[in-house]
Amino acid sequence: NKVSMLGLIIVAIILFCAIFASLIIPYNAALDQDRAARLLSPSRTHFLGTDMYGRDVFARIIYGTRYSLLIGLGAVAIGISCGSILGSIASYYGGMLDTIIMRIIDVLACIPFILLALTVVAALGPGLFNLLIALTIAYIPQYTRIVRAAILPVVGRDFVEASKACGASDFYIMMRHLIPNAIGVVAVQATMMIGKMIISASTLSFLGMGIQPPTPEWGSMLAEGRDYLIYAPHIVIFSGLAIVITVLAFNLIGDGLRDALDPKLRD
């Protein structure tokens, strides 16, 4: 899938920028203020212009990739881990335990994710770690439902019953036989959710409940630049493009994985 390969190339470039940001541009360019260079348009000296404090916009976007990817990948990894455990336990044991787990998940799912995330951040305080916790809690219901739906048809299969007859532990059966059957669905969902996590993190930062300035983060850059939209639109345009391109790239990869892992679509 050429379109998915394009998304993979874009993600590879973004990962390179996040890992080797210090080799591309010094970190102090993203934080040091220069009153004489306020709100400059893109030029050779400042590739994407400067913001209201004279900080280089290109440097802030490059270093912002670290926080956006850390939030996206970290929240998805933690959420999938928790959702896989809850979903496999609910589908494997069934009965009252399944009912209790899924009713709790239903209650959490009824709360709009942005409201739930705002509540968690308001209780714990803004910051990177608390933002990860908030996004993880907000999206655990979705992961749990996906894993449970993927595992339920497998629970009564012969190979699971054979493992039980051989004396295999419940933990071994879930890790060896049940969860691997949901990997395909979870992998596709994970790539899609990374983009959603980045958007959610940017939204919370835009509202002042995420990563706080002067830390370079795309959502907070949008919030800072909105008051200068007429005089210096490049602040909002380039930080917004960074979010759009990154999310689009992960969604393209998700589409390619879905086509590759679904035999019907592949044929």
Secondary structure, DSSP 8 states (H G I E B T S, - for coil): -HHHHHHHHHHHHHHHHHHSHHHHS-THHHH---GGGTT--S-SSSTT-B-TTS-BHHHHHHHHHHHHHHHHHHHHHHHHHHHHHHHHHHHHH-HHHHHHHHHHHHHHHHS-HHHHHHHHHHHH-SSHHHHHHHHHHHHHHHHHHHHHHHHHHHHTSHHHHHHHHTT--HHHHIIIIIGGGGHHHHHHHHHHHHHHHHHHHHHHHHTTSSS-TTS--HHHHHHHHGGGTTT-THHHHHHHHHHHHHHHHHHHHHHHHHHHH-HHHH-
